[in-house]
């Protein structure tokens, strides 16, 4: 049901006296009001006529003012005819558009994400809906992920998106919501900023079906057929923000300092709560020259390509830096994620995903748990 939308260009106001023998000029303005009867000027007056049969359903003509509440969304062209009383009579017509927007209309998440690296709707106000797949009321992310339920129906366009803004109290994974906000790109991550918008819980939309294979991780050794560079980036971008629940073998390959190694990136010793994983593998990633002759550059390049495609960074669902908690007030007293005295994470350990993870882009591609990990990853991985 339409919630009292206001049509654009809802009335016609005639202004400016036409020169003798010339048709008058029409000033089409947004708003309501009856200003058809102008005082007679220079012994002449003008009459305005609107096409009654072209007015959108639910609207009526009162003089030359369009009044009422539209009963259906759509776009209608209306012609205004202005005549003066001079002899010979001057006539002028103008066509304008009335657009009635349905406030309940939503933009699919896939259309917000688009098929490129950035959303085609950046800085556009949108309303969309989806099922909550992850929520981060603590830890610094300040938002949650939603995804279109059901299996993937839009290959090449992601069905998940991050919603930035305070997480409503009580919002939980599995809830269905409608969100209204502005599309933004934040350091490469497409998001909907709802700080000045709204989040509303709605009736159940269905169940999200997580994918099981992260992009690029299903290629085989020696690695010559693995995606790399722009092709690998594009494959990941096409599912940015979507839920995954891997079912194949995953192995810890980097648990040194909480800042997992990324090929081509500047090494960091900051403890971000990250763990490096080898996807679709029963063993950690191996430095190519440990098993390949250093002179065999082609084989080294292929193994490096395989490593890069299979390297996955598991983050902790927060932006906390643990190496210097004095710099992060929220994390000052937080236990280190993933590690506890009774839960050690060692290279070579097998990884099982008890819950889905979200493919996220924050200073590189990572998978995020469905909520912030504090201490042991109980029920997550």
C-alpha positions as CSV (number, residue, x, y, z in Angstrom):
1,X,0.0,0.0,0.0
2,X,1.3,3.4,-0.9
3,X,2.1,5.6,2.0
4,X,0.9,9.0,0.9
5,X,3.6,9.7,-1.7
6,X,3.9,13.2,-3.1
7,X,3.9,13.4,-6.9
8,X,6.6,15.4,-8.6
9,X,5.4,18.5,-10.5
10,X,2.0,18.2,-9.0
11,X,0.7,21.6,-10.0
12,X,1.2,24.1,-12.8
13,X,1.8,27.7,-12.2
14,X,1.6,30.1,-15.0
15,X,3.9,33.1,-14.8
16,X,5.2,36.0,-16.9
17,X,3.0,37.9,-19.3
18,X,3.5,36.8,-22.9
19,X,4.5,39.5,-25.4
20,X,1.7,40.5,-27.8
21,X,1.2,37.9,-30.5
22,X,3.5,35.4,-28.7
23,X,2.5,32.4,-26.6
24,X,2.9,32.6,-22.8
25,X,5.7,30.9,-20.9
26,X,4.9,28.1,-18.5
27,X,6.7,27.7,-15.2
28,X,6.2,24.1,-13.9
29,X,6.9,23.9,-10.2
30,X,6.6,21.2,-7.6
31,X,4.0,21.6,-5.0
32,X,0.3,22.1,-4.5
33,X,-1.9,25.1,-4.8
34,X,-4.4,26.8,-7.0
35,X,-2.9,29.7,-8.9
36,X,-4.8,29.4,-12.1
37,X,-6.7,32.7,-11.9
38,X,-4.2,35.5,-12.3
39,X,-5.2,39.1,-12.3
40,X,-6.0,40.5,-15.8
41,X,-3.0,42.3,-17.1
42,X,-3.0,44.8,-20.0
43,X,-6.6,43.9,-20.8
44,X,-5.8,40.2,-21.3
45,X,-6.1,37.1,-19.3
46,X,-4.9,33.5,-19.8
47,X,-6.6,30.1,-19.5
48,X,-4.8,26.9,-18.5
49,X,-6.1,23.5,-19.5
50,X,-4.7,20.1,-18.3
51,X,-5.5,16.8,-19.9
52,X,-7.8,15.2,-17.3
53,X,-7.5,11.7,-18.7
54,X,-3.7,11.7,-18.3
55,X,-3.6,12.4,-14.6
56,X,-2.4,9.4,-12.5
57,X,-5.0,7.3,-10.7
58,X,-6.0,8.7,-7.4
59,X,-5.3,12.3,-8.5
60,X,-7.9,14.9,-9.6
61,X,-7.9,18.3,-11.2
62,X,-9.1,21.2,-9.1
63,X,-8.9,24.2,-11.4
64,X,-5.3,23.8,-12.6
65,X,-4.0,22.2,-9.5
66,X,-3.5,18.4,-9.3
67,X,-4.7,17.2,-5.9
68,X,-5.1,13.9,-4.1
69,X,-3.1,10.8,-3.2
70,X,-1.8,8.5,-6.0
71,X,-3.0,5.0,-5.7
72,X,-0.3,3.4,-7.9
73,X,3.3,3.9,-8.6
74,X,4.4,4.9,-12.1
75,X,5.3,7.7,-14.5
76,X,2.7,9.8,-16.4
77,X,3.2,12.6,-18.9
78,X,0.7,15.5,-18.6
79,X,0.2,18.2,-21.2
80,X,-0.7,21.8,-20.1
81,X,-2.2,24.2,-22.7
82,X,-2.1,27.9,-22.1
83,X,-4.2,30.3,-24.1
84,X,-4.5,34.1,-23.8
85,X,-7.5,36.3,-24.7
86,X,-5.8,38.4,-27.2
87,X,-6.9,38.6,-30.8
88,X,-5.3,36.8,-32.5
89,X,-5.1,34.3,-29.7
90,X,-1.7,33.0,-28.6
91,X,-1.4,29.3,-27.6
92,X,1.4,27.4,-26.0
93,X,1.7,23.8,-24.8
94,X,4.1,22.1,-22.5
95,X,4.5,18.5,-21.3
96,X,5.7,17.6,-17.9
97,X,6.1,14.4,-16.0
98,X,4.5,13.2,-12.8
99,X,6.5,10.4,-11.1
100,X,4.9,8.5,-8.2
101,X,7.4,6.3,-6.3
102,X,6.3,3.3,-4.3
103,X,7.8,3.7,-0.9
104,X,7.7,-0.1,-0.5
105,X,9.9,-0.7,-3.6
106,X,13.3,-2.2,-2.9
107,X,16.5,-2.5,-4.9
108,X,18.0,-6.0,-5.0
109,X,21.3,-6.4,-3.3
110,X,22.8,-7.7,-6.6
111,X,21.9,-4.4,-8.3
112,X,23.6,-2.5,-5.5
113,X,26.7,-4.5,-5.8
114,X,26.8,-4.5,-9.6
115,X,29.3,-6.5,-11.6
116,X,32.4,-4.3,-11.2
117,X,34.8,-3.4,-8.5
118,X,32.6,-0.6,-7.3
119,X,28.8,-0.2,-7.0
120,X,27.0,1.5,-9.9
121,X,24.8,3.2,-7.3
122,X,27.5,5.0,-5.2
123,X,26.0,8.0,-3.3
124,X,22.5,6.8,-4.2
125,X,19.8,6.5,-1.6
126,X,18.4,2.9,-1.7
127,X,16.0,0.6,0.1
128,X,16.8,-3.1,0.1
129,X,16.1,-6.2,2.1
130,X,17.8,-9.4,3.1
131,X,18.6,-11.9,5.8
132,X,21.2,-11.0,8.5
133,X,24.2,-13.3,8.0
134,X,26.7,-11.6,10.5
135,X,26.4,-8.8,13.1
136,X,29.2,-6.8,14.7
137,X,27.8,-4.6,17.5
138,X,31.2,-4.6,19.1
139,X,34.8,-4.7,17.9
140,X,34.7,-1.6,15.6
141,X,33.0,-2.8,12.5
142,X,29.8,-1.1,13.5
143,X,27.4,-2.9,11.3
144,X,26.1,-6.2,9.9
145,X,25.9,-8.2,6.7
146,X,22.7,-9.1,4.9
147,X,22.2,-11.4,2.0
148,X,19.4,-12.4,-0.4
149,X,18.0,-15.7,0.7
150,X,18.0,-18.9,-1.4
151,X,20.6,-20.2,-3.8
152,X,22.6,-17.8,-6.0
153,X,20.4,-16.4,-8.8
154,X,22.7,-13.6,-10.0
155,X,26.1,-15.0,-11.0
156,X,28.6,-12.3,-11.4
157,X,26.9,-10.0,-8.9
158,X,27.1,-10.5,-5.2
159,X,23.9,-11.1,-3.2
160,X,25.5,-9.9,0.1
161,X,26.3,-6.4,1.4
162,X,27.6,-4.7,4.5
163,X,25.2,-2.4,6.3
164,X,27.2,0.3,8.2
165,X,25.6,1.9,11.3
166,X,24.7,1.1,14.8
167,X,23.4,-2.5,15.1
168,X,19.9,-2.4,16.4
169,X,19.4,-3.9,19.8
170,X,18.4,-7.6,19.6
171,X,19.3,-7.9,15.9
172,X,20.5,-11.5,15.3
173,X,21.8,-13.7,12.5
174,X,18.8,-15.1,10.7
175,X,16.6,-12.0,11.1
176,X,15.0,-10.5,8.0
177,X,15.3,-6.8,7.6
178,X,14.6,-3.9,5.3
179,X,17.3,-1.2,5.3
180,X,17.3,2.3,3.8
181,X,20.5,4.3,3.4
182,X,23.1,5.6,1.0
183,X,25.4,3.3,-1.0
184,X,29.1,3.9,-0.3
185,X,32.5,2.5,-1.2
186,X,34.7,2.3,1.9
187,X,38.3,1.4,1.1
188,X,37.1,-1.0,-1.5
189,X,34.1,-2.5,0.4
190,X,30.6,-1.8,-0.9
191,X,28.3,-0.8,1.9
192,X,25.0,0.8,2.7
193,X,25.3,3.7,5.2
194,X,22.2,3.8,7.4
195,X,23.5,6.3,10.0
196,X,20.9,8.7,8.6
197,X,18.6,5.9,7.4
198,X,16.6,3.1,8.9
199,X,16.7,-0.6,9.7
200,X,13.3,-2.4,10.1
201,X,12.7,-6.1,11.0
202,X,10.3,-7.7,8.6
203,X,8.6,-11.0,8.1
204,X,10.8,-14.0,7.4
205,X,12.2,-13.8,3.8
206,X,13.7,-17.3,3.8
207,X,17.1,-18.9,4.4
208,X,20.5,-18.0,3.1
209,X,22.3,-20.8,1.3
210,X,26.0,-20.4,1.9
211,X,28.4,-21.4,-0.8
212,X,31.1,-24.0,0.0
213,X,34.0,-23.1,-2.2
214,X,35.8,-19.7,-1.9
215,X,36.8,-18.2,-5.3
216,X,40.0,-19.6,-6.7
217,X,40.6,-22.2,-4.0
218,X,39.5,-25.2,-6.1
219,X,42.4,-25.2,-8.6
220,X,44.9,-28.1,-8.7
221,X,48.7,-28.4,-8.6
222,X,51.0,-27.5,-10.2
223,X,49.1,-24.2,-10.2
224,X,49.3,-23.2,-13.8
225,X,45.5,-23.0,-14.1
226,X,44.9,-21.1,-10.9
227,X,43.3,-17.7,-11.1
228,X,45.7,-14.9,-10.3
229,X,45.8,-11.1,-10.4
230,X,42.8,-9.3,-11.8
231,X,41.0,-12.5,-12.6
232,X,41.2,-13.7,-9.0
233,X,40.2,-10.2,-7.8
234,X,37.1,-10.2,-10.1
235,X,36.1,-13.7,-8.9
236,X,36.2,-12.6,-5.3
237,X,34.5,-9.3,-6.0
238,X,31.5,-11.2,-7.6
239,X,30.8,-12.7,-4.2
240,X,31.9,-9.9,-1.9
241,X,29.9,-10.0,1.3
242,X,28.4,-13.4,0.8
243,X,28.3,-16.3,3.3
244,X,30.5,-19.4,2.8
245,X,30.7,-22.6,4.8
246,X,33.6,-24.6,3.4
247,X,33.3,-28.3,3.7
248,X,36.6,-29.4,2.3
249,X,40.0,-29.6,4.0
250,X,41.4,-26.4,5.5
251,X,44.8,-26.3,7.4
252,X,46.4,-23.6,9.5
253,X,49.4,-22.2,7.6
254,X,50.2,-19.0,9.6
255,X,49.6,-18.5,13.3
256,X,52.7,-16.6,14.2
257,X,51.7,-13.1,15.3
258,X,48.1,-12.4,14.4
259,X,49.0,-10.7,11.2
260,X,48.7,-13.2,8.4
261,X,51.1,-13.1,5.5
262,X,49.7,-11.7,2.2
263,X,51.6,-12.2,-1.0
264,X,52.7,-8.8,-2.4
265,X,51.8,-6.8,0.7
266,X,54.1,-5.2,3.1
267,X,54.7,-7.5,6.0
268,X,53.2,-6.4,9.4
269,X,53.9,-7.4,12.9
270,X,50.6,-5.9,14.2
271,X,48.4,-8.5,15.9
272,X,45.0,-8.1,14.2
273,X,43.7,-11.4,15.4
274,X,44.2,-13.1,12.0
275,X,45.1,-16.7,11.2
276,X,46.4,-17.8,7.8
277,X,44.7,-20.8,6.3
278,X,45.5,-23.1,3.4
279,X,42.2,-23.8,1.6
280,X,41.4,-27.1,0.0
281,X,44.6,-28.5,1.4
282,X,45.6,-31.1,4.0
283,X,48.9,-29.4,4.7
284,X,50.2,-25.8,5.2
285,X,51.3,-23.7,2.2
286,X,54.9,-24.5,1.3
287,X,57.6,-22.0,0.2
288,X,58.2,-23.0,-3.4
289,X,61.9,-23.2,-3.2
290,X,61.6,-25.7,-0.3
291,X,60.5,-28.3,-2.8
292,X,61.4,-26.9,-6.2
293,X,64.8,-26.3,-7.7
294,X,65.6,-22.6,-7.4
295,X,66.5,-22.6,-11.1
296,X,63.1,-23.9,-12.2
297,X,61.5,-20.5,-12.4
298,X,58.4,-21.7,-14.3
299,X,57.6,-24.3,-11.6
300,X,58.2,-21.8,-8.8
301,X,55.8,-19.3,-10.5
302,X,53.2,-22.0,-10.8
303,X,53.5,-23.0,-7.1
304,X,53.4,-19.4,-6.0
305,X,50.3,-18.9,-8.1
306,X,48.7,-22.0,-6.4
307,X,49.7,-20.7,-2.9
308,X,48.2,-17.2,-3.6
309,X,44.9,-18.8,-4.8
310,X,44.6,-21.1,-1.8
311,X,45.7,-18.6,0.9
312,X,42.7,-17.5,3.0
313,X,42.9,-15.1,6.0
314,X,40.5,-15.8,8.8
315,X,39.9,-12.6,10.8
316,X,38.3,-12.1,14.2
317,X,35.3,-9.9,13.2
318,X,36.9,-6.8,14.7
319,X,39.3,-3.9,13.9
320,X,41.1,-4.3,17.2
321,X,44.9,-4.2,17.1
322,X,46.1,-6.5,20.0
323,X,49.8,-5.7,19.8
324,X,49.3,-2.3,21.5
325,X,46.0,-2.3,23.4
326,X,46.6,1.1,24.7
327,X,45.8,2.4,21.2
328,X,42.4,0.6,21.2
329,X,40.3,1.3,24.2
330,X,37.7,-1.2,23.2
331,X,40.2,-4.0,23.0
332,X,42.4,-3.1,26.0
333,X,40.9,-5.7,28.3
334,X,39.8,-8.2,25.5
335,X,41.3,-11.6,25.4
336,X,43.3,-12.5,22.3
337,X,41.0,-14.1,19.8
338,X,41.2,-17.7,18.9
339,X,43.9,-18.4,21.5
340,X,43.4,-19.4,25.1
341,X,45.4,-21.5,27.6
342,X,43.3,-24.5,26.7
343,X,42.9,-23.7,23.0
344,X,46.2,-23.4,21.0
345,X,46.3,-22.7,17.3
346,X,49.3,-24.3,15.6
347,X,50.5,-24.5,12.0
348,X,49.3,-27.8,10.5
349,X,46.1,-27.9,12.6
350,X,42.9,-28.9,10.8
351,X,40.1,-26.4,10.5
352,X,36.4,-27.1,10.6
353,X,33.8,-24.4,10.1
354,X,30.9,-24.8,12.5
355,X,29.3,-21.7,11.2
356,X,29.5,-19.8,7.9
357,X,32.0,-17.0,7.4
358,X,31.6,-13.9,5.3
359,X,34.0,-13.0,2.4
360,X,34.9,-9.4,3.4
361,X,37.3,-6.8,2.1
362,X,39.1,-4.8,4.8
363,X,42.7,-4.1,3.8
364,X,42.6,-7.1,1.6
365,X,40.3,-10.1,1.2
366,X,39.5,-12.0,4.4
367,X,36.8,-14.2,5.8
368,X,35.0,-12.9,8.9
369,X,33.1,-15.0,11.5
370,X,29.4,-14.2,12.0
371,X,30.3,-12.1,15.1
372,X,33.4,-10.9,16.9
373,X,35.6,-13.6,18.4
374,X,36.7,-12.9,22.0
375,X,38.9,-15.6,23.3
376,X,38.0,-19.1,22.2
377,X,36.0,-19.4,19.0
378,X,33.2,-21.3,20.6
379,X,30.9,-22.7,18.0
380,X,32.5,-20.8,15.1
381,X,35.6,-22.7,13.8
